[in-house]
Amino acid sequence: MLKHRGFPGRLPGTDFQFTIRRPNPKGVTPLIKRERYRDRKAVDRKADTAFMAALWAHFGDEPFERGNLDAGRLSWLFGREVLPYDDPFDPESYEALLIINESVARASFPEAFDEPEEWA
């Protein structure tokens, strides 16, 4: 499993994790498309925005390996802002390639593309 060095481990001051430390011994958690409803808490929306900002700052418009990125956090963006790059795509692979759908991501999280700031 590729570890993305320099990628933030979590949203500062919260338990919202962005990366995992080691592979899951029971198997890889699959990426799924999770629905984001309008009544989500502000802190949940902030975590999504900070994660999207970190993805953009770290990878930009280049394909990237899933590696140690948290499946739960990725699943909130998967299928919309983050898309599979491989065909066929294996949602249960740490080596699966993903890419940011920049137009959708900018529409969903415009503040994530502003100048970098601390998301504390």
MIDOSE-1310 file (N, C-alpha, C; in nm, 2 decimals, decimal comma, always signed):
residues 120
mlkh	+0,08/-0,12/+0,00/+0,00/+0,00/+0,00/+0,09/+0,12/+0,00; +0,07/+0,21/-0,10/+0,14/+0,33/-0,11/+0,10/+0,43/+0,00; +0,20/+0,49/+0,07/+0,17/+0,59/+0,17/+0,20/+0,73/+0,11; +0,10/+0,81/+0,11/+0,11/+0,94/+0,05/+0,18/+1,04/+0,15
rgfp	+0,31/+1,05/+0,13/+0,39/+1,14/+0,23/+0,35/+1,28/+0,21; +0,33/+1,35/+0,32/+0,29/+1,49/+0,32/+0,14/+1,52/+0,31; +0,06/+1,41/+0,29/-0,08/+1,43/+0,29/-0,13/+1,44/+0,43; -0,22/+1,53/+0,47/-0,27/+1,54/+0,60/-0,34/+1,42/+0,65
grlp	-0,31/+1,38/+0,77/-0,37/+1,25/+0,83/-0,51/+1,27/+0,87; -0,55/+1,39/+0,91/-0,69/+1,42/+0,95/-0,72/+1,56/+0,95; -0,85/+1,60/+0,97/-0,89/+1,74/+0,98/-0,84/+1,78/+1,12; -0,76/+1,89/+1,13/-0,71/+1,93/+1,26/-0,82/+1,96/+1,36
gtdf	-0,80/+1,91/+1,48/-0,89/+1,93/+1,59/-1,02/+1,84/+1,58; -1,02/+1,74/+1,49/-1,13/+1,65/+1,49/-1,08/+1,50/+1,47; -1,18/+1,41/+1,47/-1,15/+1,27/+1,45/-1,18/+1,23/+1,30; -1,20/+1,33/+1,21/-1,22/+1,30/+1,07/-1,08/+1,26/+1,01
qfti	-1,06/+1,13/+0,99/-0,93/+1,09/+0,93/-0,93/+1,10/+0,78; -0,82/+1,13/+0,72/-0,80/+1,14/+0,58/-0,71/+1,02/+0,53; -0,63/+0,96/+0,61/-0,54/+0,85/+0,57/-0,55/+0,74/+0,68; -0,50/+0,62/+0,64/-0,50/+0,51/+0,73/-0,35/+0,48/+0,75
rrpn	-0,32/+0,41/+0,86/-0,18/+0,38/+0,89/-0,13/+0,26/+0,83; -0,21/+0,16/+0,82/-0,17/+0,03/+0,77/-0,29/-0,04/+0,69; -0,26/-0,14/+0,61/-0,37/-0,21/+0,54/-0,46/-0,28/+0,63; -0,58/-0,29/+0,60/-0,68/-0,36/+0,68/-0,66/-0,51/+0,67
pkgv	-0,63/-0,58/+0,78/-0,60/-0,72/+0,77/-0,72/-0,81/+0,73; -0,84/-0,76/+0,74/-0,96/-0,83/+0,70/-0,99/-0,81/+0,56; -0,92/-0,73/+0,49/-0,94/-0,70/+0,35/-0,96/-0,55/+0,32; -0,95/-0,51/+0,20/-0,95/-0,37/+0,16/-1,10/-0,32/+0,16
tpli	-1,12/-0,21/+0,23/-1,26/-0,15/+0,23/-1,29/-0,10/+0,09; -1,40/-0,14/+0,03/-1,43/-0,10/-0,10/-1,47/+0,05/-0,11; -1,44/+0,12/-0,22/-1,49/+0,25/-0,24/-1,63/+0,24/-0,29; -1,73/+0,32/-0,24/-1,86/+0,32/-0,28/-1,91/+0,47/-0,30
krer	-2,01/+0,49/-0,37/-2,06/+0,63/-0,38/-2,16/+0,65/-0,27; -2,13/+0,74/-0,18/-2,22/+0,78/-0,07/-2,29/+0,91/-0,10; -2,42/+0,91/-0,07/-2,50/+1,03/-0,09/-2,47/+1,14/+0,01; -2,46/+1,26/-0,03/-2,44/+1,37/+0,07/-2,57/+1,45/+0,07
yrdr	-2,64/+1,44/+0,18/-2,77/+1,51/+0,19/-2,75/+1,65/+0,24; -2,84/+1,73/+0,21/-2,84/+1,88/+0,25/-2,83/+1,90/+0,40; -2,88/+1,81/+0,48/-2,89/+1,83/+0,63/-2,76/+1,78/+0,70; -2,65/+1,75/+0,63/-2,53/+1,71/+0,69/-2,48/+1,82/+0,78
kavd	-2,41/+1,78/+0,89/-2,36/+1,88/+0,98/-2,25/+1,97/+0,92; -2,23/+2,09/+0,97/-2,13/+2,18/+0,91/-1,99/+2,12/+0,92; -1,96/+2,05/+1,03/-1,83/+2,00/+1,04/-1,80/+1,88/+0,94; -1,91/+1,81/+0,90/-1,89/+1,71/+0,80/-1,86/+1,77/+0,66
rkad	-1,93/+1,88/+0,63/-1,91/+1,95/+0,51/-1,77/+2,02/+0,51; -1,72/+2,06/+0,63/-1,59/+2,12/+0,64/-1,48/+2,01/+0,61; -1,51/+1,89/+0,67/-1,42/+1,78/+0,64/-1,41/+1,74/+0,50; -1,52/+1,74/+0,43/-1,52/+1,71/+0,28/-1,44/+1,82/+0,21
tafm	-1,47/+1,94/+0,24/-1,40/+2,05/+0,18/-1,25/+2,05/+0,20; -1,21/+2,02/+0,32/-1,06/+2,01/+0,36/-1,00/+1,89/+0,29; -1,07/+1,78/+0,28/-1,02/+1,66/+0,21/-1,00/+1,69/+0,06; -1,10/+1,76/+0,00/-1,09/+1,79/-0,14/-0,98/+1,89/-0,17
aalw	-0,96/+1,99/-0,08/-0,85/+2,08/-0,09/-0,71/+2,01/-0,08; -0,70/+1,91/+0,01/-0,58/+1,83/+0,03/-0,55/+1,75/-0,10; -0,66/+1,69/-0,15/-0,64/+1,61/-0,27/-0,59/+1,70/-0,39; -0,65/+1,81/-0,40/-0,61/+1,90/-0,51/-0,47/+1,95/-0,49
ahfg	-0,44/+1,99/-0,37/-0,30/+2,04/-0,35/-0,20/+1,93/-0,37; -0,23/+1,81/-0,34/-0,13/+1,70/-0,34/-0,12/+1,64/-0,48; -0,24/+1,63/-0,55/-0,24/+1,56/-0,68/-0,28/+1,64/-0,80; -0,35/+1,75/-0,78/-0,39/+1,83/-0,89/-0,48/+1,75/-0,99
depf	-0,45/+1,78/-1,12/-0,53/+1,71/-1,22/-0,47/+1,58/-1,27; -0,37/+1,53/-1,20/-0,30/+1,40/-1,24/-0,37/+1,28/-1,17; -0,37/+1,17/-1,24/-0,42/+1,04/-1,17/-0,33/+1,01/-1,05; -0,40/+0,95/-0,95/-0,33/+0,91/-0,83/-0,37/+0,78/-0,78
ergn	-0,28/+0,71/-0,71/-0,31/+0,58/-0,65/-0,39/+0,60/-0,52; -0,49/+0,51/-0,50/-0,57/+0,52/-0,37/-0,48/+0,51/-0,25; -0,39/+0,41/-0,25/-0,29/+0,40/-0,14/-0,35/+0,40/+0,00; -0,30/+0,49/+0,08/-0,35/+0,49/+0,22/-0,46/+0,60/+0,25
ldag	-0,52/+0,65/+0,14/-0,63/+0,74/+0,16/-0,75/+0,67/+0,22; -0,82/+0,73/+0,31/-0,93/+0,66/+0,39/-1,04/+0,64/+0,29; -1,09/+0,51/+0,29/-1,20/+0,47/+0,20/-1,33/+0,54/+0,24; -1,36/+0,56/+0,37/-1,48/+0,63/+0,41/-1,48/+0,77/+0,36
rlsw	-1,37/+0,85/+0,38/-1,36/+0,99/+0,34/-1,37/+0,99/+0,18; -1,30/+0,90/+0,11/-1,30/+0,90/-0,03/-1,44/+0,87/-0,09; -1,52/+0,79/-0,01/-1,65/+0,75/-0,06/-1,75/+0,86/-0,06; -1,73/+0,97/+0,02/-1,81/+1,08/+0,02/-1,80/+1,16/-0,11
lfgr	-1,68/+1,15/-0,18/-1,65/+1,22/-0,30/-1,66/+1,13/-0,43; -1,65/+1,00/-0,41/-1,64/+0,90/-0,52/-1,76/+0,90/-0,61; -1,73/+0,90/-0,73/-1,84/+0,89/-0,83/-1,89/+1,03/-0,88; -1,84/+1,14/-0,81/-1,88/+1,27/-0,85/-1,75/+1,35/-0,87
evlp	-1,69/+1,39/-0,75/-1,56/+1,47/-0,76/-1,44/+1,39/-0,78; -1,44/+1,27/-0,74/-1,33/+1,17/-0,76/-1,38/+1,06/-0,84; -1,32/+1,03/-0,95/-1,36/+0,93/-1,04/-1,26/+0,82/-1,06; -1,30/+0,70/-1,10/-1,20/+0,59/-1,13/-1,12/+0,63/-1,26
yddp	-1,00/+0,60/-1,26/-0,91/+0,63/-1,37/-0,89/+0,50/-1,45; -0,89/+0,39/-1,39/-0,86/+0,26/-1,45/-0,99/+0,21/-1,51; -0,98/+0,13/-1,62/-1,09/+0,05/-1,67/-1,04/-0,09/-1,71; -1,08/-0,19/-1,64/-1,18/-0,19/-1,53/-1,13/-0,14/-1,40
fdpe	-1,22/-0,09/-1,32/-1,18/-0,03/-1,19/-1,21/-0,13/-1,08; -1,11/-0,15/-0,99/-1,13/-0,24/-0,87/-1,15/-0,16/-0,75; -1,27/-0,15/-0,70/-1,29/-0,06/-0,58/-1,23/-0,12/-0,45; -1,18/-0,24/-0,46/-1,12/-0,30/-0,34/-0,97/-0,32/-0,36
syea	-0,90/-0,22/-0,42/-0,76/-0,23/-0,45/-0,69/-0,10/-0,40; -0,59/-0,12/-0,32/-0,51/+0,00/-0,28/-0,43/+0,06/-0,39; -0,41/-0,02/-0,50/-0,34/+0,03/-0,62/-0,43/+0,09/-0,72; -0,56/+0,09/-0,70/-0,65/+0,15/-0,80/-0,62/+0,30/-0,82
llii	-0,63/+0,34/-0,95/-0,60/+0,48/-0,98/-0,73/+0,56/-0,98; -0,72/+0,68/-0,93/-0,83/+0,77/-0,93/-0,79/+0,91/-0,99; -0,89/+0,99/-1,02/-0,86/+1,12/-1,08/-0,97/+1,22/-1,03; -0,93/+1,34/-1,01/-1,03/+1,44/-0,97/-1,10/+1,49/-1,09
nesv	-1,23/+1,49/-1,08/-1,32/+1,55/-1,18/-1,32/+1,70/-1,15; -1,23/+1,78/-1,21/-1,21/+1,92/-1,17/-1,33/+2,00/-1,18; -1,41/+1,99/-1,29/-1,52/+2,08/-1,31/-1,63/+2,06/-1,20; -1,66/+1,93/-1,17/-1,75/+1,90/-1,07/-1,70/+1,94/-0,93
aras	-1,57/+1,91/-0,90/-1,51/+1,94/-0,77/-1,52/+2,09/-0,75; -1,49/+2,17/-0,85/-1,49/+2,32/-0,84/-1,63/+2,37/-0,81; -1,73/+2,31/-0,87/-1,87/+2,35/-0,85/-1,91/+2,30/-0,71; -1,87/+2,19/-0,66/-1,92/+2,14/-0,53/-1,84/+2,20/-0,41
fpea	-1,71/+2,23/-0,43/-1,62/+2,28/-0,33/-1,54/+2,40/-0,38; -1,60/+2,51/-0,41/-1,52/+2,62/-0,47/-1,41/+2,67/-0,37; -1,44/+2,67/-0,24/-1,34/+2,72/-0,15/-1,22/+2,62/-0,14; -1,23/+2,50/-0,18/-1,12/+2,41/-0,18/-1,01/+2,44/-0,28
fdep	-1,05/+2,53/-0,38/-0,96/+2,56/-0,48/-0,90/+2,71/-0,47; -0,94/+2,77/-0,35/-0,88/+2,90/-0,32/-0,74/+2,88/-0,27; -0,68/+2,99/-0,24/-0,54/+2,98/-0,19/-0,54/+2,89/-0,07; -0,43/+2,81/-0,05/-0,43/+2,72/+0,06/-0,43/+2,79/+0,20
eewa	-0,50/+2,73/+0,29/-0,52/+2,78/+0,42/-0,52/+2,66/+0,52; -0,51/+2,69/+0,65/-0,52/+2,59/+0,75/-0,67/+2,56/+0,77; -0,71/+2,44/+0,77/-0,85/+2,40/+0,79/-0,88/+2,37/+0,93; -0,81/+2,44/+1,02/-0,84/+2,41/+1,17/-0,97/+2,48/+1,21
